[in-house]
Amino acid sequence: MTRIKEIKSEEQNQRALARIEELMDKEVLSQSEERELSQLASLVETFEEQEYPIDPPDPIAAIRFRMEQQGLKQKDLVPFLGDKSKVSRVLSGELGLSKAMIRKLHDGLNIPLQHLLGETRPLNSIRNKDTDSSIDWIRFPIKDMIKREWLPAHMRRVTSDGSALQKELRKLLPDIEAIIRNPAYLRKGEGKNMQTDPFALIAYQARAAQLARQTKIVGKFSFDAISTGFRSDLAKTSYFDKGPLLAREFLAKNGIRLIFLPHLPNTYLDGMAFMLSPKEPVIVMSLRYDRLDNFWFVLFHELAHVALHLREHPEKPFVDDVQAAANSDAEREADRWALQSFFSDEVWSSCKLSIHSTVAEVRDFARINRISPAIPAGRLRRESGNYRAFTSLIGQGEVQTLLLDGSRH
């Protein structure tokens, strides 16, 4: 196997992380493998510091955050760290993590390996020398946030003052620091012209959380309620002219908030799913592609994350550019779940629709299945790569006027 000697791309970073996990799975490492593990951890840390300017949590911060998330006491860490004395010494920074401890913490508490392999930093480490913070607060897109009326106009006066910005953003967007500490799973494009701005993404998440808290719903949520029948009933709201509004009402009656929030520049996102609390799921849609086929696929993709992934890991948000290739098992699973919510694979394969079908044939299929014709039309376009087909069926320009009504959110 060729050793990884440098990391210059996210693809190389993922290969390095996979190799780290492979080495961590071994009971005993040779001296050569020990050196390789140390080198890979250093390369990953260097790459992520350069590529993602927000510091990842150090091992102690990562452990403490998971304790806070899951309501754990120090005694609950004994199975992972050995005994009460070792728990105390690890959390105080006196004792470093062994390979066995890292493996148990990763497997048992789902703490990312790169966080556990990083160096322990003082909690008040400084990235921006002009502030007492490890976050370069002046890099948040304050002007765009003011323009959207997410922040008051007086914030213009402090755009270059990191300390003042930190204080104001903590007050105005109280979820922002929790979001910084707990980065989302990100499905994104890899093009050079599509580099996600992590500060804009955090700002978007914080605003979405704020809107979710302001959105009152009466329905009570249960993961078990998201059944095959639930999915079918929700899909059938697409059959109606105001289907997206009916979908929002349907979800609200079942305890799920659906928020429409236009994206910030350089975020490249279509949807997001997260838990406001253990029993309060939130789906956010940017509506950046103003088409019905995109609306319905994104909605069900994010609902899939709620049903399949947030139940087990409610602390980890999902942020998706669904135009990008699915880059994980969870993303591929959510894609399949979304498609199968509209009609089964058997129904789709037996209907014989193709990119060469007529508009009337696509409409007939949609009518029989009581769904919007945008759904099969969009699937045919995507599977064939022919995005000039069925333009009259995909609901171009019909979503934002229905849902945003000029609102900047």
C-alpha positions in Angstrom: 0.0 0.0 0.0 1.3 3.4 -1.0 1.7 5.6 2.1 -0.1 9.0 2.1 2.6 11.6 2.4 0.6 14.8 1.8 -3.1 15.8 1.8 -4.1 18.4 -0.7 -7.8 17.5 -1.4 -10.8 16.3 0.5 -10.6 13.0 -1.4 -7.1 12.5 0.0 -8.3 13.6 3.4 -11.0 10.9 3.4 -8.5 8.3 2.3 -6.2 9.3 5.2 -9.2 9.1 7.7 -10.0 5.6 6.3 -6.4 4.5 6.8 -6.4 5.9 10.3 -9.6 3.9 11.1 -7.9 0.8 9.6 -4.9 1.2 11.8 -7.0 1.9 14.9 -8.8 -1.4 14.4 -5.6 -3.4 14.8 -4.9 -4.9 18.2 -1.1 -4.3 17.9 0.8 -1.8 15.7 4.3 -2.2 14.5 6.7 0.7 15.0 6.3 1.5 11.3 2.5 1.6 11.7 2.7 3.7 14.9 4.8 6.2 12.9 2.3 6.1 10.0 -0.6 6.7 12.4 1.1 9.7 14.0 2.0 11.1 10.6 -1.5 10.7 9.2 -3.1 12.3 12.2 -0.7 15.3 11.8 -1.5 15.5 8.0 -5.3 15.4 8.6 -5.0 18.1 11.3 -2.9 20.4 9.2 -5.2 19.9 6.1 -8.4 20.6 8.1 -6.9 23.7 9.8 -6.1 25.1 6.4 -9.2 24.0 4.6 -11.7 24.7 7.4 -10.7 27.7 9.4 -12.9 26.9 12.4 -11.0 24.8 14.9 -12.3 21.3 15.5 -12.7 20.5 19.1 -9.6 19.1 20.9 -10.1 15.6 22.5 -11.1 16.9 25.9 -13.5 19.4 24.4 -15.0 16.7 22.1 -15.5 14.4 25.1 -17.0 17.1 27.3 -19.4 18.1 24.5 -20.6 14.6 24.0 -21.1 14.3 27.8 -23.2 17.5 27.7 -25.2 16.2 24.7 -26.0 12.9 26.2 -26.3 13.9 29.9 -23.3 11.8 30.9 -21.5 12.0 34.3 -17.8 11.3 34.8 -18.7 7.8 36.1 -20.3 7.0 32.7 -16.9 7.3 31.0 -15.4 4.5 33.1 -16.2 1.8 30.5 -14.3 3.9 27.9 -11.4 5.1 29.9 -10.7 2.5 32.5 -11.5 3.7 36.1 -12.6 6.9 37.9 -9.0 8.1 38.4 -8.2 7.8 34.7 -11.4 9.6 33.8 -10.5 12.5 36.1 -6.9 12.6 34.7 -8.0 12.6 31.1 -10.6 15.3 31.6 -8.1 17.5 33.4 -5.5 17.0 30.6 -3.1 15.2 32.8 -3.4 11.9 31.0 -3.4 11.5 27.2 -5.7 9.1 25.4 -4.4 5.6 24.5 -5.3 3.9 21.3 -7.7 1.6 23.2 -9.4 4.6 24.8 -9.8 6.3 21.4 -11.3 3.3 19.8 -13.8 2.8 22.7 -14.8 6.5 22.7 -15.2 6.5 18.9 -17.3 3.3 18.9 -19.3 3.9 22.0 -19.9 7.6 21.9 -19.5 8.2 18.1 -16.9 10.9 18.6 -15.0 11.5 15.3 -11.6 10.0 15.2 -9.9 13.2 13.9 -11.2 15.0 17.0 -9.8 12.3 19.4 -6.5 12.1 17.6 -5.9 15.9 17.7 -3.7 17.6 20.2 -5.3 18.9 23.3 -5.4 22.7 23.2 -6.1 25.2 25.9 -9.9 26.0 25.9 -9.2 29.6 25.1 -6.8 29.0 22.2 -6.5 32.0 19.9 -6.7 31.9 16.1 -7.4 35.6 15.6 -4.8 37.5 17.6 -7.0 40.6 17.9 -9.7 38.7 20.0 -9.9 36.3 22.9 -11.6 33.7 20.7 -10.4 30.8 18.6 -13.0 31.8 16.0 -12.2 34.6 13.5 -15.6 36.3 14.1 -15.1 39.0 11.5 -15.3 36.3 8.8 -19.0 35.8 9.3 -21.1 37.4 6.4 -22.4 40.2 8.5 -23.4 42.4 5.6 -25.4 39.6 4.0 -27.0 38.8 7.3 -28.1 42.4 7.8 -29.4 42.6 4.2 -31.6 39.6 4.9 -32.7 41.2 8.2 -31.3 38.4 10.2 -29.3 41.0 12.2 -30.1 44.6 13.1 -28.6 47.4 11.0 -26.4 48.7 13.9 -24.2 45.6 13.5 -22.6 47.4 10.6 -20.6 49.4 13.1 -18.8 46.4 14.5 -18.0 44.4 11.4 -14.3 44.7 12.0 -14.4 44.2 15.7 -14.1 40.5 16.5 -14.8 40.8 20.2 -17.9 43.0 19.7 -19.2 40.6 16.9 -18.7 37.6 19.2 -20.7 39.3 21.9 -23.5 40.4 19.6 -23.8 37.2 17.6 -24.0 35.1 20.8 -26.8 37.3 22.0 -28.8 37.5 18.7 -28.2 34.0 17.5 -27.9 32.0 20.7 -27.4 28.6 19.0 -24.3 29.7 17.1 -21.7 28.4 19.5 -23.3 25.0 19.8 -23.3 24.8 16.0 -19.6 25.7 15.9 -18.8 23.0 18.4 -20.8 20.4 16.6 -20.2 20.6 12.8 -22.8 19.1 10.5 -22.5 16.2 8.1 -22.0 18.0 4.9 -22.8 16.7 1.4 -21.3 19.1 -1.1 -20.0 19.5 -4.6 -16.3 19.3 -5.2 -15.8 21.9 -8.0 -13.2 24.6 -7.5 -16.0 27.2 -7.9 -18.1 25.6 -5.2 -16.0 25.9 -2.1 -18.4 26.2 0.9 -17.8 29.2 3.2 -18.0 27.5 6.6 -18.8 30.8 8.3 -21.8 31.4 6.0 -22.9 27.8 6.6 -22.8 28.3 10.4 -24.7 31.6 10.1 -27.3 29.8 8.1 -27.7 27.0 10.6 -28.0 29.5 13.5 -30.7 31.4 11.7 -32.6 28.2 10.9 -32.4 27.2 14.5 -33.7 30.6 15.5 -36.6 30.4 13.1 -37.4 26.9 14.3 -37.6 28.0 17.9 -40.0 30.8 16.8 -42.2 28.4 14.9 -44.9 27.0 17.1 -46.6 23.7 16.2 -49.2 21.7 18.1 -48.4 18.2 16.7 -46.4 15.7 18.8 -43.6 13.9 17.1 -42.8 10.2 17.2 -40.1 8.5 15.1 -42.4 5.4 14.8 -45.0 7.5 13.1 -42.9 7.8 10.0 -44.3 4.7 8.5 -44.9 3.6 4.9 -48.4 5.0 5.1 -47.0 8.3 6.5 -44.7 8.6 3.5 -47.4 7.8 1.0 -49.8 10.3 2.6 -47.2 13.0 2.5 -46.2 12.2 -1.1 -49.9 12.5 -2.2 -49.9 16.2 -1.1 -47.8 16.8 -4.2 -50.8 16.0 -6.3 -52.4 19.3 -5.4 -51.7 22.8 -6.7 -50.6 24.0 -3.2 -49.0 20.8 -2.3 -45.9 22.3 -0.7 -48.1 24.2 1.7 -50.1 21.1 2.5 -46.9 19.2 3.1 -45.8 21.8 5.7 -49.2 21.5 7.4 -49.1 17.7 7.3 -45.6 17.7 8.9 -46.6 20.3 11.5 -49.6 18.1 12.6 -47.1 15.3 13.1 -44.6 17.4 15.1 -42.1 18.2 12.4 -41.2 21.8 11.6 -40.6 22.7 8.0 -38.7 26.0 7.5 -38.1 27.7 4.2 -34.9 29.8 4.3 -33.1 31.1 1.2 -29.4 30.2 1.2 -26.5 32.6 1.9 -23.8 33.1 -0.8 -21.3 30.3 -1.0 -23.3 27.8 1.0 -24.5 25.7 -1.9 -27.2 23.9 0.1 -30.6 22.6 -0.7 -31.7 21.2 2.6 -30.9 20.5 6.2 -32.2 18.3 8.9 -31.5 18.6 12.7 -33.1 18.0 16.1 -34.1 21.1 18.0 -34.5 18.8 21.0 -34.8 15.0 21.3 -38.4 15.1 20.2 -38.4 18.1 17.9 -37.1 17.5 14.3 -36.6 20.3 11.9 -36.3 20.3 8.1 -35.0 23.3 6.4 -35.2 24.0 2.7 -33.4 26.8 0.8 -35.5 26.5 -2.4 -32.5 27.6 -4.4 -33.7 25.6 -7.4 -37.2 26.9 -8.0 -38.7 23.7 -9.3 -41.3 21.3 -7.9 -39.3 18.2 -8.8 -36.4 19.5 -6.7 -38.7 20.6 -3.8 -40.2 17.1 -3.4 -36.9 15.2 -3.7 -35.2 17.5 -1.2 -38.1 17.4 1.3 -38.1 13.6 1.3 -34.3 13.3 1.4 -34.3 15.4 4.6 -37.2 13.5 6.0 -35.1 10.4 5.4 -32.4 11.8 7.6 -34.9 12.4 10.4 -36.3 8.9 10.1 -33.1 6.9 9.5 -30.2 8.8 11.1 -31.3 11.5 13.6 -33.0 8.9 15.7 -29.7 7.2 16.5 -27.5 10.4 16.4 -29.8 13.4 17.2 -26.8 15.6 18.0 -25.5 15.6 14.4 -27.2 17.8 11.8 -27.2 17.0 8.1 -26.6 19.7 5.5 -27.1 18.7 1.9 -26.4 19.8 -1.7 -28.4 17.1 -3.2 -27.0 17.9 -6.7 -23.7 16.6 -5.5 -22.8 12.9 -5.6 -23.8 11.0 -2.5 -20.6 10.8 -0.5 -21.5 8.4 2.3 -23.7 5.4 3.1 -26.2 7.7 4.9 -26.6 10.0 1.9 -27.1 7.1 -0.5 -29.6 5.6 1.9 -31.5 8.9 2.1 -31.6 9.2 -1.7 -33.1 5.7 -2.0 -35.6 6.2 0.8 -36.7 9.5 -0.8 -37.3 7.9 -4.2 -39.1 4.9 -2.8 -41.5 7.2 -0.8 -43.2 8.2 -4.1 -43.5 4.8 -5.6 -41.8 1.4 -5.2 -38.9 0.3 -7.3 -41.2 -2.4 -8.7 -43.8 0.2 -9.8 -41.0 2.3 -11.4 -39.4 -0.5 -13.3 -42.7 -1.9 -14.6 -44.1 1.4 -15.8 -41.7 1.5 -18.7 -41.3 5.3 -18.6 -38.1 6.6 -20.2 -36.6 9.9 -21.3 -38.3 9.2 -24.7 -41.8 8.9 -23.1 -44.3 11.5 -24.0 -45.5 14.3 -21.7 -49.0 12.6 -21.7 -47.5 9.3 -20.6 -45.7 10.9 -17.7 -48.8 12.7 -16.7 -50.8 9.5 -16.8 -48.3 7.7 -14.5 -48.5 10.6 -12.0 -52.3 10.6 -12.1 -52.5 6.9 -11.5 -50.1 7.2 -8.5 -51.7 10.5 -7.2 -48.5 12.5 -7.2 -47.2 15.5 -9.0 -45.9 14.8 -12.6 -42.8 16.8 -11.6 -41.7 13.8 -9.5 -41.4 11.2 -12.3 -40.3 13.9 -14.8 -37.5 15.0 -12.5 -36.4 11.4 -11.9 -36.2 10.7 -15.6 -34.2 13.8 -16.2 -31.8 13.0 -13.4 -31.3 9.4 -14.3 -30.7 10.2 -18.0 -28.7 13.3 -17.5 -31.0 15.1 -20.0 -32.1 18.2 -18.3 -33.8 19.6 -21.4 -36.6 17.0 -21.3 -40.0 17.5 -19.7 -39.4 21.2 -19.0 -43.2 21.7 -18.9 -43.6 19.2 -16.1 -41.1 20.1 -13.5 -42.9 23.1 -12.1 -40.2 25.7 -12.9 -40.8 29.0 -11.0 -43.8 27.6 -9.0 -42.2 27.1 -5.6 -40.7 30.3 -4.3 -43.7 32.4 -5.2 -45.9 30.0 -3.3 -43.7 29.7 -0.2 -41.5 32.7 0.2 -43.9 35.5 -0.6 -41.1 38.1 -0.7 -39.9 37.1 2.8 -36.1 37.3 3.5 -36.3 35.2 6.6 
